[in-house]
Amino acid sequence: MAGRINDEDVKAVRDAVPIDAVVSEYLQLRNAGGGNLKGLCPFHDEKSPSFQVSPSKGLFHCFGCQEGGDTITFVMKIDHLSFSEAVERLAGQAGITLRYEEGGYNPSHQRGERIRLVEAHKLAAEWYAEQLATSPEAETGRVFLAERGFDQAAAVHFGVGYSPQGWDHLTRFLRGKGFSDKELVLSGLAQEGRRGPIDRFRGRLMWPIRDIGGDVVGFGARKLYEADNGPKYLNTPDTAIYKKSQVLYGIDLAKKDIAKSSRAVVVEGYTDVMACHLAGVTTAIATCGTAFGTDHIKILRRLLMDNGSARVIFTFDGDAAGQKAALRAFEDDQKFAAETYIAIAPDGMDPCDLRLAKGDEAVADLVEPRTPLFEFALRQIVSRYDLDTPAGRAGALDEAAPVVARIKNSGAQHEVAVQLAGMLGILDTQFVVKRVAQLARWARDRGGKGPAPERGRPGGGGPQQYAAAPAAPRGPALNLRNPVFATERELLKLALQRPELVSPAFDAYGVDEFTAPPYAAVRQAILDAGGAEHGVQDPQEYLIRVRDAAPDDTVRAMVTELAVEAIMLHRGVKDVDGTYAGAQLVTVRRRAVERRIRDITSRLTRLGNHGDPSELASVQNELWVLQQYDQALREHGAAAL
């Protein structure tokens, strides 16, 4: 096995790669105040952002699911990597050469599986691109692109390549780079043949599929030759790094503009993404050989931040398959806070064909929001019924009313219900409005405790999917209205975030001065890490030491939470300064002194007049000292600590 990564190099990686830069590759971050940033948590579904990042401390924490940690932890969790793999990946981004304490530098074949598979895909993408640019055989691919309006510069921009027709050209190339046959098969770049691994993709135009972080994780391959008996498009099979339901083609190029403009355009194919981007629609993305589904929504929601003014525009072919895809997309519509629209060219052309026929402006015009997705779904439903008969109108209402009930805006819901009555030719408009309102109430109840109507029954067929109740946080539940707990929390936040304001006094505080068990555990972790005074010289290293000193994940999560959470200033207090910190120190200490005074007073009562005189005198003396100390704290504040 490869040796342990040198501790200094791990620290260098943490320092070199800002946590906000890493997290921003996966979700949109906005200002949360106090130097922190916030966004929608990538580790659980939520409607309002509870995920916070502290660039100054190099930490993240979700106040919803309690996930938290540093830059390395984030990469480990988001990409399912081991500690070493995450450090290696970040080191590669920062250009840092890692040292290993056992065995020197890390041999390439010993690196983590994910790192190896990503590296194989990176080399494969570069090799395919070179083939397209220089190989005489690839002329067929170059012609294919040119006929669709894509020149060499476009091919380079999107990394398009060509896989030769031979059996094992790529396999031999990657073997020469040190990859084993097992790795090539695991990567999906090769498959088992009669005499060993052979190239999975042969004689095809190749589109590299990248994850949101920009790593190539798979390929989409387009058939070019009639002799090829395979499907028109062949994608990488699911592997350790590629799940087709969890990737969006073009997301690496589109993510910044999606976040900036709060708008995403979902198209159907690789060439459609290319056409849109070249036409100036740089928010276009596509699925990779699968229907647009829940995992794709999660990716977009993190970028759109569930902004109510955000827009998601679906473009589908005007044929029956395209209409079916649009209705399938509508099934997940309620999972967006964004408004969803559908765009279908009048002549049924996709963006690639439209750009060829009518130019860039026609593509840009196509994706301007026109028809709300729910309206399209309603028209498709109504068109299937004979509205000239009472039975037809009733059937259409039974199927269409649940669609209207799913409209998020209650005012728009009422208005569309009136429109539906007109579409169906039902004169009693209020009857339709009441039916929709009833279904909407059922939907809300389903999210809570109420029953849901059964599909297929009159008046039934309400929303099929509802957000699951959030998982209970793993961290300990505390009643923060209790002023004792609240003050202890604030003091610990100061000790973790602003140690220079509470040191060295804080380090003299006992663990028993914190009455909430979780806070006592955090105090112990700070103690075990060497005390808050260490945080004055190197705040980030200090937080790492405290987290490492935590006895379990629950305490570690609490440390991260307290290190990221904003310090709550009292009314009338403007700044977190020495005066504010001193007030917290004094409050926690006075409460500890008062508890000790009560204990001693109780002991004196028990001793009464029959106790040992020397013991009685000792206890009375301790009580007097504590009372004097309490008075000094009252009169002089932090100066008496």
Summary of the structure (lengths in Angstrom):
residues: 641
radius of gyration: 31.4
end to end distance: 52.8
largest distance: 108.1
contacts: 2108
relative contact order: 0.07
helix: 53%
strand: 11%
